[in-house]
Amino acid sequence: MADTERDINRATVVGAGTMGSGIAQVLATAGIEVDLVDVDTSQLLRAQAAIERSLDRLVQKGSLTARARDQSLALIRPKTKIDAAIGHELLIEAVTEDLTAKQAVFAQAAHVLPETALLASNTSSISITALASAVSGPERVLGMHFFNPVPVMKLVEVVRGQLTSEATTQAIVALAQRLGKTPVVVNDYPGFVSNRLLLPMLNEAFFTLMEGVAEKEAIDQVMKLGMNHPMGPLELADFIGLDVCLHILEVLHRDLGDDKYRPCPLLRRMVAAGRLGRKTGVGFYEYGGRRG
Ligand code: CAA
């Protein structure tokens, strides 16, 4: 069998946050057995509840049968460790945006999973080439960048590191298509394509607010009504997480060495105050008790 036709029937997803649970869900809906791994058992419980809510939504609008919902749920096994006994063909990591943490997951996976297993990262900004340097067989490492909410967003940005093989890229392109997504292949440079374009736009919205050009609602309305964006930039930044936005801008600023990526001081101040957006209940907007 050619590598591009490699069957992926069992996968491990590490990190049960919003992205990890969404990724586990779309894999399971495509009939793939998934170990969803997180050291924090309460996070695993939250992930399971979020997956159930999301699948219920799909059943309610008729895009999934109740039977397919139950089958998908049965395919997801919550775990607190990567299981050495299972010969999974793929691991996708969606842990915190920290090079050392991600490298540790890959190093552990390379130790316990088959040598042929593909190692994908859902990172939004960390270099795939640097991540691969922690692993024997860097040609099997690449970026598989999903977008939030994972069950809804069509794009998977497939990021080729310096040493990623063509067979690995094509296997992940085929997998993304099997998940009903549209894969777009890009090369490993800071921010890839998605965040190199998105974050400067969000950053400019932060400066626009800081300089008093307009109120936050007005800035968002201009982009929603004038450019047909589903969310305005400040609303979207709250949705992504202001800490995540700051981290990506810092990577762009440092690794591209250009001041046009300089994070807005208002963004830094909000992150320092712990106003991170929806996940903390307050960012540019207030969300009451809402954290979703
Ligand atoms: N699971 C299943 N279905 C979901 C869902 C979920 N978690 N969330 C939303 N949906 C479905 C709804 O059921 C609804 O379906 P129908 O249209 O078929 O009825 C549809 O999605 C729209 O949802 P809502 O009606 O609740 O709300 P909305 O119309 O305001 O859309 C949104 C919500 C899809 C989030 C939309 O506002 C949107 O597309 N926003 C922009 C999101 C975006 O840009 N995401 C990328 C962020 S960047 C990123 O993730 C990566 C990074 O590296 C930073």
py3Dmol code that shows the C-alpha trace and the ligand (Angstrom):
import py3Dmol

protein = """\
ATOM      1  CA  MET A   1       0.000   0.000   0.000  1.00  0.00           C
ATOM      2  CA  ALA A   2       1.302   3.442  -0.853  1.00  0.00           C
ATOM      3  CA  ASP A   3       1.826   5.691   2.154  1.00  0.00           C
ATOM      4  CA  THR A   4      -0.721   8.145   0.779  1.00  0.00           C
ATOM      5  CA  GLU A   5      -3.346   5.380   1.041  1.00  0.00           C
ATOM      6  CA  ARG A   6      -2.258   4.480   4.554  1.00  0.00           C
ATOM      7  CA  ASP A   7      -5.330   3.503   6.576  1.00  0.00           C
ATOM      8  CA  ILE A   8      -5.694   5.476   9.752  1.00  0.00           C
ATOM      9  CA  ASN A   9      -8.163   3.618  11.966  1.00  0.00           C
ATOM     10  CA  ARG A  10      -6.798   4.346  15.428  1.00  0.00           C
ATOM     11  CA  ALA A  11      -5.481   7.652  16.692  1.00  0.00           C
ATOM     12  CA  THR A  12      -4.352   9.323  19.886  1.00  0.00           C
ATOM     13  CA  VAL A  13      -5.253  12.953  20.611  1.00  0.00           C
ATOM     14  CA  VAL A  14      -3.250  14.536  23.436  1.00  0.00           C
ATOM     15  CA  GLY A  15      -4.807  17.534  25.204  1.00  0.00           C
ATOM     16  CA  ALA A  16      -8.558  17.570  25.944  1.00  0.00           C
ATOM     17  CA  GLY A  17      -9.155  21.339  25.713  1.00  0.00           C
ATOM     18  CA  THR A  18     -11.499  22.949  23.171  1.00  0.00           C
ATOM     19  CA  MET A  19      -9.319  22.015  20.182  1.00  0.00           C
ATOM     20  CA  GLY A  20      -8.368  18.490  21.335  1.00  0.00           C
ATOM     21  CA  SER A  21     -11.954  17.543  22.114  1.00  0.00           C
ATOM     22  CA  GLY A  22     -13.159  18.938  18.765  1.00  0.00           C
ATOM     23  CA  ILE A  23     -10.445  16.986  16.927  1.00  0.00           C
ATOM     24  CA  ALA A  24     -11.345  13.763  18.795  1.00  0.00           C
ATOM     25  CA  GLN A  25     -14.975  14.328  17.848  1.00  0.00           C
ATOM     26  CA  VAL A  26     -14.379  14.736  14.095  1.00  0.00           C
ATOM     27  CA  LEU A  27     -12.035  11.713  14.029  1.00  0.00           C
ATOM     28  CA  ALA A  28     -14.649   9.550  15.794  1.00  0.00           C
ATOM     29  CA  THR A  29     -17.437  10.767  13.510  1.00  0.00           C
ATOM     30  CA  ALA A  30     -15.305   9.509  10.593  1.00  0.00           C
ATOM     31  CA  GLY A  31     -15.152   6.049  12.243  1.00  0.00           C
ATOM     32  CA  ILE A  32     -11.679   6.347  13.766  1.00  0.00           C
ATOM     33  CA  GLU A  33     -11.034   4.964  17.280  1.00  0.00           C
ATOM     34  CA  VAL A  34      -9.606   7.716  19.453  1.00  0.00           C
ATOM     35  CA  ASP A  35      -7.745   7.736  22.736  1.00  0.00           C
ATOM     36  CA  LEU A  36      -8.274  11.245  24.143  1.00  0.00           C
ATOM     37  CA  VAL A  37      -5.395  11.798  26.567  1.00  0.00           C
ATOM     38  CA  ASP A  38      -5.111  14.449  29.272  1.00  0.00           C
ATOM     39  CA  VAL A  39      -3.333  14.339  32.627  1.00  0.00           C
ATOM     40  CA  ASP A  40      -6.273  16.244  34.156  1.00  0.00           C
ATOM     41  CA  THR A  41      -9.299  13.953  34.672  1.00  0.00           C
ATOM     42  CA  SER A  42     -11.675  16.888  35.244  1.00  0.00           C
ATOM     43  CA  GLN A  43     -10.624  18.258  31.835  1.00  0.00           C
ATOM     44  CA  LEU A  44     -11.453  14.860  30.309  1.00  0.00           C
ATOM     45  CA  LEU A  45     -14.939  15.022  31.861  1.00  0.00           C
ATOM     46  CA  ARG A  46     -15.471  18.560  30.509  1.00  0.00           C
ATOM     47  CA  ALA A  47     -14.305  17.391  27.071  1.00  0.00           C
ATOM     48  CA  GLN A  48     -16.723  14.480  27.068  1.00  0.00           C
ATOM     49  CA  ALA A  49     -19.635  16.792  27.977  1.00  0.00           C
ATOM     50  CA  ALA A  50     -18.619  19.268  25.230  1.00  0.00           C
ATOM     51  CA  ILE A  51     -18.428  16.472  22.632  1.00  0.00           C
ATOM     52  CA  GLU A  52     -21.881  15.205  23.649  1.00  0.00           C
ATOM     53  CA  ARG A  53     -23.337  18.737  23.364  1.00  0.00           C
ATOM     54  CA  SER A  54     -21.758  19.259  19.964  1.00  0.00           C
ATOM     55  CA  LEU A  55     -22.937  15.878  18.615  1.00  0.00           C
ATOM     56  CA  ASP A  56     -26.450  16.588  19.940  1.00  0.00           C
ATOM     57  CA  ARG A  57     -26.458  19.854  17.989  1.00  0.00           C
ATOM     58  CA  LEU A  58     -25.555  17.974  14.816  1.00  0.00           C
ATOM     59  CA  VAL A  59     -28.341  15.422  15.453  1.00  0.00           C
ATOM     60  CA  GLN A  60     -30.868  18.209  16.105  1.00  0.00           C
ATOM     61  CA  LYS A  61     -30.136  19.857  12.770  1.00  0.00           C
ATOM     62  CA  GLY A  62     -30.278  16.514  10.944  1.00  0.00           C
ATOM     63  CA  SER A  63     -26.663  16.271   9.808  1.00  0.00           C
ATOM     64  CA  LEU A  64     -25.975  13.232  12.029  1.00  0.00           C
ATOM     65  CA  THR A  65     -28.208  10.307  12.998  1.00  0.00           C
ATOM     66  CA  ALA A  66     -28.747   9.412  16.672  1.00  0.00           C
ATOM     67  CA  ARG A  67     -27.094   6.057  15.921  1.00  0.00           C
ATOM     68  CA  ALA A  68     -24.008   7.733  14.409  1.00  0.00           C
ATOM     69  CA  ARG A  69     -23.852   9.978  17.495  1.00  0.00           C
ATOM     70  CA  ASP A  70     -23.796   6.933  19.798  1.00  0.00           C
ATOM     71  CA  GLN A  71     -21.240   5.157  17.600  1.00  0.00           C
ATOM     72  CA  SER A  72     -18.978   8.232  17.613  1.00  0.00           C
ATOM     73  CA  LEU A  73     -19.167   8.553  21.398  1.00  0.00           C
ATOM     74  CA  ALA A  74     -18.326   4.855  21.812  1.00  0.00           C
ATOM     75  CA  LEU A  75     -15.159   5.321  19.715  1.00  0.00           C
ATOM     76  CA  ILE A  76     -13.667   7.932  22.103  1.00  0.00           C
ATOM     77  CA  ARG A  77     -11.787   6.575  25.118  1.00  0.00           C
ATOM     78  CA  PRO A  78     -10.640   9.089  27.737  1.00  0.00           C
ATOM     79  CA  LYS A  79      -7.165   8.260  29.102  1.00  0.00           C
ATOM     80  CA  THR A  80      -4.616   9.925  31.367  1.00  0.00           C
ATOM     81  CA  LYS A  81      -1.561   8.432  29.598  1.00  0.00           C
ATOM     82  CA  ILE A  82      -0.493   7.647  26.044  1.00  0.00           C
ATOM     83  CA  ASP A  83      -1.089   3.907  25.855  1.00  0.00           C
ATOM     84  CA  ALA A  84       1.969   1.919  24.780  1.00  0.00           C
ATOM     85  CA  ALA A  85      -0.100  -1.218  24.160  1.00  0.00           C
ATOM     86  CA  ILE A  86      -2.045   0.250  21.257  1.00  0.00           C
ATOM     87  CA  GLY A  87      -0.419   0.476  17.823  1.00  0.00           C
ATOM     88  CA  HIS A  88      -2.017   3.737  16.771  1.00  0.00           C
ATOM     89  CA  GLU A  89      -1.201   5.045  13.298  1.00  0.00           C
ATOM     90  CA  LEU A  90      -1.468   8.733  14.249  1.00  0.00           C
ATOM     91  CA  LEU A  91      -1.012  11.042  17.202  1.00  0.00           C
ATOM     92  CA  ILE A  92      -2.285  14.632  17.160  1.00  0.00           C
ATOM     93  CA  GLU A  93      -1.118  16.873  19.960  1.00  0.00           C
ATOM     94  CA  ALA A  94      -3.247  19.819  21.082  1.00  0.00           C
ATOM     95  CA  VAL A  95      -1.564  20.663  24.392  1.00  0.00           C
ATOM     96  CA  THR A  96      -0.617  24.117  25.634  1.00  0.00           C
ATOM     97  CA  GLU A  97       1.271  26.406  23.171  1.00  0.00           C
ATOM     98  CA  ASP A  98       4.708  25.709  24.583  1.00  0.00           C
ATOM     99  CA  LEU A  99       7.569  24.221  22.558  1.00  0.00           C
ATOM    100  CA  THR A 100       8.982  22.186  25.464  1.00  0.00           C
ATOM    101  CA  ALA A 101       5.567  20.734  26.414  1.00  0.00           C
ATOM    102  CA  LYS A 102       4.840  19.789  22.812  1.00  0.00           C
ATOM    103  CA  GLN A 103       8.309  18.313  22.266  1.00  0.00           C
ATOM    104  CA  ALA A 104       7.852  16.226  25.428  1.00  0.00           C
ATOM    105  CA  VAL A 105       4.579  14.783  24.065  1.00  0.00           C
ATOM    106  CA  PHE A 106       6.240  13.905  20.743  1.00  0.00           C
ATOM    107  CA  ALA A 107       9.303  12.387  22.434  1.00  0.00           C
ATOM    108  CA  GLN A 108       7.053  10.199  24.603  1.00  0.00           C
ATOM    109  CA  ALA A 109       4.893   9.228  21.624  1.00  0.00           C
ATOM    110  CA  ALA A 110       7.932   8.327  19.533  1.00  0.00           C
ATOM    111  CA  HIS A 111       8.990   6.055  22.382  1.00  0.00           C
ATOM    112  CA  VAL A 112       5.694   4.154  22.749  1.00  0.00           C
ATOM    113  CA  LEU A 113       3.968   4.291  19.346  1.00  0.00           C
ATOM    114  CA  PRO A 114       5.089   2.376  16.230  1.00  0.00           C
ATOM    115  CA  GLU A 115       8.023   3.936  14.323  1.00  0.00           C
ATOM    116  CA  THR A 116       5.680   4.457  11.384  1.00  0.00           C
ATOM    117  CA  ALA A 117       3.086   6.444  13.386  1.00  0.00           C
ATOM    118  CA  LEU A 118       2.513   9.961  12.068  1.00  0.00           C
ATOM    119  CA  LEU A 119       2.976  12.782  14.591  1.00  0.00           C
ATOM    120  CA  ALA A 120       0.850  15.867  13.996  1.00  0.00           C
ATOM    121  CA  SER A 121       0.657  19.115  15.936  1.00  0.00           C
ATOM    122  CA  ASN A 122      -2.347  21.426  16.103  1.00  0.00           C
ATOM    123  CA  THR A 123      -0.043  24.323  17.001  1.00  0.00           C
ATOM    124  CA  SER A 124      -1.141  27.774  15.857  1.00  0.00           C
ATOM    125  CA  SER A 125       2.347  29.281  15.855  1.00  0.00           C
ATOM    126  CA  ILE A 126       5.180  26.986  16.945  1.00  0.00           C
ATOM    127  CA  SER A 127       7.679  25.867  14.311  1.00  0.00           C
ATOM    128  CA  ILE A 128       6.949  22.354  13.060  1.00  0.00           C
ATOM    129  CA  THR A 129      10.633  21.983  12.132  1.00  0.00           C
ATOM    130  CA  ALA A 130      11.665  22.765  15.737  1.00  0.00           C
ATOM    131  CA  LEU A 131       9.059  20.331  17.087  1.00  0.00           C
ATOM    132  CA  ALA A 132      10.293  17.594  14.755  1.00  0.00           C
ATOM    133  CA  SER A 133      13.845  18.005  16.025  1.00  0.00           C
ATOM    134  CA  ALA A 134      12.788  16.231  19.285  1.00  0.00           C
ATOM    135  CA  VAL A 135      11.778  13.082  17.428  1.00  0.00           C
ATOM    136  CA  SER A 136      13.530  10.228  15.686  1.00  0.00           C
ATOM    137  CA  GLY A 137      12.057  10.250  12.199  1.00  0.00           C
ATOM    138  CA  PRO A 138      11.297  13.962  11.723  1.00  0.00           C
ATOM    139  CA  GLU A 139       9.929  13.155   8.244  1.00  0.00           C
ATOM    140  CA  ARG A 140       6.726  11.842   9.930  1.00  0.00           C
ATOM    141  CA  VAL A 141       6.049  15.108  11.798  1.00  0.00           C
ATOM    142  CA  LEU A 142       3.805  17.872  10.463  1.00  0.00           C
ATOM    143  CA  GLY A 143       1.236  20.487  11.416  1.00  0.00           C
ATOM    144  CA  MET A 144      -2.468  19.637  11.265  1.00  0.00           C
ATOM    145  CA  HIS A 145      -3.976  23.000  12.166  1.00  0.00           C
ATOM    146  CA  PHE A 146      -7.713  22.875  12.885  1.00  0.00           C
ATOM    147  CA  PHE A 147      -9.952  25.907  13.494  1.00  0.00           C
ATOM    148  CA  ASN A 148     -12.453  26.560  16.262  1.00  0.00           C
ATOM    149  CA  PRO A 149     -15.211  25.310  16.357  1.00  0.00           C
ATOM    150  CA  VAL A 150     -13.590  22.193  14.867  1.00  0.00           C
ATOM    151  CA  PRO A 151     -16.835  20.390  13.893  1.00  0.00           C
ATOM    152  CA  VAL A 152     -17.956  23.470  11.908  1.00  0.00           C
ATOM    153  CA  MET A 153     -14.855  25.005  10.316  1.00  0.00           C
ATOM    154  CA  LYS A 154     -13.935  23.513   6.932  1.00  0.00           C
ATOM    155  CA  LEU A 155     -10.210  24.280   6.839  1.00  0.00           C
ATOM    156  CA  VAL A 156      -7.306  22.118   7.941  1.00  0.00           C
ATOM    157  CA  GLU A 157      -4.014  23.941   7.365  1.00  0.00           C
ATOM    158  CA  VAL A 158      -1.498  21.152   6.677  1.00  0.00           C
ATOM    159  CA  VAL A 159       1.949  22.495   7.599  1.00  0.00           C
ATOM    160  CA  ARG A 160       5.062  20.923   6.070  1.00  0.00           C
ATOM    161  CA  GLY A 161       8.203  21.207   8.202  1.00  0.00           C
ATOM    162  CA  GLN A 162      11.667  21.380   6.651  1.00  0.00           C
ATOM    163  CA  LEU A 163      12.013  17.575   6.879  1.00  0.00           C
ATOM    164  CA  THR A 164       8.379  16.432   6.497  1.00  0.00           C
ATOM    165  CA  SER A 165       8.125  13.775   3.773  1.00  0.00           C
ATOM    166  CA  GLU A 166       5.723  14.011   0.855  1.00  0.00           C
ATOM    167  CA  ALA A 167       4.178  10.669   1.955  1.00  0.00           C
ATOM    168  CA  THR A 168       3.376  12.111   5.407  1.00  0.00           C
ATOM    169  CA  THR A 169       1.846  15.243   3.851  1.00  0.00           C
ATOM    170  CA  GLN A 170      -0.302  13.230   1.464  1.00  0.00           C
ATOM    171  CA  ALA A 171      -1.480  10.840   4.215  1.00  0.00           C
ATOM    172  CA  ILE A 172      -2.683  13.813   6.287  1.00  0.00           C
ATOM    173  CA  VAL A 173      -4.290  15.487   3.249  1.00  0.00           C
ATOM    174  CA  ALA A 174      -6.218  12.233   2.654  1.00  0.00           C
ATOM    175  CA  LEU A 175      -7.211  12.045   6.325  1.00  0.00           C
ATOM    176  CA  ALA A 176      -8.458  15.657   6.389  1.00  0.00           C
ATOM    177  CA  GLN A 177     -10.615  14.902   3.328  1.00  0.00           C
ATOM    178  CA  ARG A 178     -11.982  11.810   5.053  1.00  0.00           C
ATOM    179  CA  LEU A 179     -12.998  14.050   7.977  1.00  0.00           C
ATOM    180  CA  GLY A 180     -15.015  16.175   5.524  1.00  0.00           C
ATOM    181  CA  LYS A 181     -12.501  19.033   5.749  1.00  0.00           C
ATOM    182  CA  THR A 182     -10.649  20.935   3.046  1.00  0.00           C
ATOM    183  CA  PRO A 183      -6.881  20.571   3.521  1.00  0.00           C
ATOM    184  CA  VAL A 184      -4.614  23.397   2.350  1.00  0.00           C
ATOM    185  CA  VAL A 185      -0.889  22.624   2.303  1.00  0.00           C
ATOM    186  CA  VAL A 186       1.511  25.381   3.415  1.00  0.00           C
ATOM    187  CA  ASN A 187       5.151  25.593   4.465  1.00  0.00           C
ATOM    188  CA  ASP A 188       6.548  26.053   7.948  1.00  0.00           C
ATOM    189  CA  TYR A 189       7.131  29.780   8.485  1.00  0.00           C
ATOM    190  CA  PRO A 190       6.012  31.792  11.531  1.00  0.00           C
ATOM    191  CA  GLY A 191       2.198  31.914  11.777  1.00  0.00           C
ATOM    192  CA  PHE A 192       1.948  29.697   8.679  1.00  0.00           C
ATOM    193  CA  VAL A 193      -0.609  31.400   6.358  1.00  0.00           C
ATOM    194  CA  SER A 194      -3.687  31.593   8.614  1.00  0.00           C
ATOM    195  CA  ASN A 195      -2.242  33.435  11.579  1.00  0.00           C
ATOM    196  CA  ARG A 196       0.243  35.524   9.586  1.00  0.00           C
ATOM    197  CA  LEU A 197      -2.787  37.085   7.926  1.00  0.00           C
ATOM    198  CA  LEU A 198      -5.336  36.964  10.751  1.00  0.00           C
ATOM    199  CA  LEU A 199      -3.291  38.245  13.700  1.00  0.00           C
ATOM    200  CA  PRO A 200      -2.070  41.512  12.119  1.00  0.00           C
ATOM    201  CA  MET A 201      -5.716  42.291  11.333  1.00  0.00           C
ATOM    202  CA  LEU A 202      -6.783  41.571  14.933  1.00  0.00           C
ATOM    203  CA  ASN A 203      -3.777  43.558  16.254  1.00  0.00           C
ATOM    204  CA  GLU A 204      -4.791  46.560  14.127  1.00  0.00           C
ATOM    205  CA  ALA A 205      -8.293  46.332  15.625  1.00  0.00           C
ATOM    206  CA  PHE A 206      -6.711  46.497  19.131  1.00  0.00           C
ATOM    207  CA  PHE A 207      -4.738  49.629  18.131  1.00  0.00           C
ATOM    208  CA  THR A 208      -7.881  51.120  16.564  1.00  0.00           C
ATOM    209  CA  LEU A 209      -9.702  50.666  19.885  1.00  0.00           C
ATOM    210  CA  MET A 210      -6.737  51.877  21.990  1.00  0.00           C
ATOM    211  CA  GLU A 211      -6.384  55.037  19.902  1.00  0.00           C
ATOM    212  CA  GLY A 212     -10.095  55.806  20.306  1.00  0.00           C
ATOM    213  CA  VAL A 213     -10.863  55.646  16.589  1.00  0.00           C
ATOM    214  CA  ALA A 214     -14.192  53.988  17.459  1.00  0.00           C
ATOM    215  CA  GLU A 215     -16.034  52.035  20.166  1.00  0.00           C
ATOM    216  CA  LYS A 216     -15.531  48.266  20.246  1.00  0.00           C
ATOM    217  CA  GLU A 217     -19.044  47.544  18.914  1.00  0.00           C
ATOM    218  CA  ALA A 218     -18.457  49.938  16.010  1.00  0.00           C
ATOM    219  CA  ILE A 219     -15.141  48.299  15.073  1.00  0.00           C
ATOM    220  CA  ASP A 220     -16.790  44.882  15.054  1.00  0.00           C
ATOM    221  CA  GLN A 221     -19.800  46.108  13.100  1.00  0.00           C
ATOM    222  CA  VAL A 222     -17.623  47.629  10.375  1.00  0.00           C
ATOM    223  CA  MET A 223     -15.966  44.273   9.712  1.00  0.00           C
ATOM    224  CA  LYS A 224     -19.163  42.231  10.056  1.00  0.00           C
ATOM    225  CA  LEU A 225     -21.374  44.378   7.858  1.00  0.00           C
ATOM    226  CA  GLY A 226     -18.765  45.844   5.518  1.00  0.00           C
ATOM    227  CA  MET A 227     -16.578  42.793   4.972  1.00  0.00           C
ATOM    228  CA  ASN A 228     -19.080  40.014   5.741  1.00  0.00           C
ATOM    229  CA  HIS A 229     -16.956  38.514   8.528  1.00  0.00           C
ATOM    230  CA  PRO A 230     -19.076  36.226  10.774  1.00  0.00           C
ATOM    231  CA  MET A 231     -17.547  37.857  13.881  1.00  0.00           C
ATOM    232  CA  GLY A 232     -15.923  41.250  14.327  1.00  0.00           C
ATOM    233  CA  PRO A 233     -12.177  41.225  15.165  1.00  0.00           C
ATOM    234  CA  LEU A 234     -12.605  42.022  18.878  1.00  0.00           C
ATOM    235  CA  GLU A 235     -15.332  39.416  19.272  1.00  0.00           C
ATOM    236  CA  LEU A 236     -13.132  36.916  17.413  1.00  0.00           C
ATOM    237  CA  ALA A 237     -10.096  37.703  19.576  1.00  0.00           C
ATOM    238  CA  ASP A 238     -12.231  37.000  22.679  1.00  0.00           C
ATOM    239  CA  PHE A 239     -13.297  33.707  21.060  1.00  0.00           C
ATOM    240  CA  ILE A 240      -9.691  32.671  20.295  1.00  0.00           C
ATOM    241  CA  GLY A 241      -8.358  33.844  23.696  1.00  0.00           C
ATOM    242  CA  LEU A 242      -6.366  37.054  24.173  1.00  0.00           C
ATOM    243  CA  ASP A 243      -3.420  35.103  25.643  1.00  0.00           C
ATOM    244  CA  VAL A 244      -3.317  32.975  22.484  1.00  0.00           C
ATOM    245  CA  CYS A 245      -3.464  36.115  20.303  1.00  0.00           C
ATOM    246  CA  LEU A 246      -0.580  37.675  22.258  1.00  0.00           C
ATOM    247  CA  HIS A 247       1.488  34.522  22.024  1.00  0.00           C
ATOM    248  CA  ILE A 248       1.058  34.296  18.239  1.00  0.00           C
ATOM    249  CA  LEU A 249       1.928  37.988  17.783  1.00  0.00           C
ATOM    250  CA  GLU A 250       5.056  37.535  19.902  1.00  0.00           C
ATOM    251  CA  VAL A 251       6.140  34.619  17.700  1.00  0.00           C
ATOM    252  CA  LEU A 252       5.529  36.674  14.520  1.00  0.00           C
ATOM    253  CA  HIS A 253       7.356  39.706  15.978  1.00  0.00           C
ATOM    254  CA  ARG A 254      10.352  37.698  17.215  1.00  0.00           C
ATOM    255  CA  ASP A 255      10.745  35.188  14.390  1.00  0.00           C
ATOM    256  CA  LEU A 256      10.066  37.525  11.459  1.00  0.00           C
ATOM    257  CA  GLY A 257      11.934  40.386  13.165  1.00  0.00           C
ATOM    258  CA  ASP A 258       9.583  43.046  11.840  1.00  0.00           C
ATOM    259  CA  ASP A 259       7.961  45.720  14.037  1.00  0.00           C
ATOM    260  CA  LYS A 260       4.795  45.565  11.983  1.00  0.00           C
ATOM    261  CA  TYR A 261       3.885  42.561  14.186  1.00  0.00           C
ATOM    262  CA  ARG A 262       4.473  44.452  17.491  1.00  0.00           C
ATOM    263  CA  PRO A 263       1.674  43.365  19.888  1.00  0.00           C
ATOM    264  CA  CYS A 264      -0.639  46.243  20.852  1.00  0.00           C
ATOM    265  CA  PRO A 265      -0.007  47.492  24.423  1.00  0.00           C
ATOM    266  CA  LEU A 266      -3.760  47.279  25.122  1.00  0.00           C
ATOM    267  CA  LEU A 267      -3.626  43.542  24.367  1.00  0.00           C
ATOM    268  CA  ARG A 268      -0.674  43.114  26.752  1.00  0.00           C
ATOM    269  CA  ARG A 269      -2.512  45.026  29.455  1.00  0.00           C
ATOM    270  CA  MET A 270      -5.659  42.924  29.115  1.00  0.00           C
ATOM    271  CA  VAL A 271      -3.697  39.678  29.253  1.00  0.00           C
ATOM    272  CA  ALA A 272      -1.814  40.934  32.337  1.00  0.00           C
ATOM    273  CA  ALA A 273      -5.197  41.660  33.964  1.00  0.00           C
ATOM    274  CA  GLY A 274      -6.370  38.097  33.252  1.00  0.00           C
ATOM    275  CA  ARG A 275      -9.087  39.327  30.868  1.00  0.00           C
ATOM    276  CA  LEU A 276      -8.544  36.580  28.327  1.00  0.00           C
ATOM    277  CA  GLY A 277     -11.910  36.560  26.538  1.00  0.00           C
ATOM    278  CA  ARG A 278     -14.721  34.009  26.651  1.00  0.00           C
ATOM    279  CA  LYS A 279     -12.740  31.461  28.631  1.00  0.00           C
ATOM    280  CA  THR A 280     -12.436  33.803  31.639  1.00  0.00           C
ATOM    281  CA  GLY A 281     -15.897  35.329  31.163  1.00  0.00           C
ATOM    282  CA  VAL A 282     -14.477  38.754  30.212  1.00  0.00           C
ATOM    283  CA  GLY A 283     -12.294  40.144  27.460  1.00  0.00           C
ATOM    284  CA  PHE A 284     -13.274  43.033  25.207  1.00  0.00           C
ATOM    285  CA  TYR A 285     -16.834  41.950  26.040  1.00  0.00           C
ATOM    286  CA  GLU A 286     -18.444  40.399  29.111  1.00  0.00           C
ATOM    287  CA  TYR A 287     -19.886  36.895  28.893  1.00  0.00           C
ATOM    288  CA  GLY A 288     -21.522  36.447  32.308  1.00  0.00           C
ATOM    289  CA  GLY A 289     -20.896  32.873  33.401  1.00  0.00           C
ATOM    290  CA  ARG A 290     -20.267  31.786  29.814  1.00  0.00           C
ATOM    291  CA  ARG A 291     -17.005  30.030  29.079  1.00  0.00           C
ATOM    292  CA  GLY A 292     -17.752  28.176  25.823  1.00  0.00           C
TER     293      GLY A 292
END
"""
ligand_1 = """\
54
CAA
N -20.491 21.803 17.274
C -21.391 21.554 16.314
N -22.032 22.520 15.631
C -21.760 23.800 15.981
C -20.837 24.145 16.977
C -20.179 23.091 17.644
N -19.268 23.287 18.601
N -20.770 25.501 17.065
C -21.607 25.994 16.154
N -22.215 24.971 15.491
C -23.139 25.067 14.363
C -24.539 25.507 14.758
O -25.345 24.393 15.111
C -25.031 26.174 13.493
O -25.425 25.223 12.536
P -26.522 25.566 11.382
O -26.057 26.835 10.695
O -26.488 24.374 10.482
O -27.795 25.747 12.138
C -23.764 26.833 12.941
O -22.672 26.107 13.501
C -23.695 28.280 13.332
O -23.757 28.375 14.765
P -24.698 29.408 15.574
O -25.971 29.625 14.822
O -24.765 28.953 16.989
O -23.868 30.717 15.671
P -23.277 31.626 14.542
O -24.095 31.610 13.303
O -23.022 32.890 15.254
O -21.902 30.898 14.198
C -19.591 30.485 14.472
C -20.953 30.603 15.169
C -19.584 29.239 13.574
C -18.573 30.318 15.599
C -19.371 31.774 13.597
O -19.566 32.925 14.374
C -17.984 31.829 12.999
O -17.702 31.194 11.990
N -17.102 32.623 13.635
C -15.682 32.743 13.217
C -14.935 31.554 13.752
C -13.482 31.612 13.370
O -12.990 32.518 12.698
N -12.781 30.584 13.829
C -11.336 30.498 13.618
C -10.630 31.066 14.822
S -8.890 30.993 14.590
C -8.493 29.438 15.089
O -9.276 28.625 15.532
C -7.096 29.012 14.940
C -5.988 29.779 15.472
O -4.848 29.321 15.266
C -6.090 31.035 16.266
"""
view = py3Dmol.view(width=600, height=400)
view.addModel(protein, "pdb")
view.setStyle({"model": 0}, {"cartoon": {"style": "trace"}})
view.addModel(ligand_1, "xyz")
view.setStyle({"model": 1}, {"stick": {}})
view.zoomTo()
view.show()
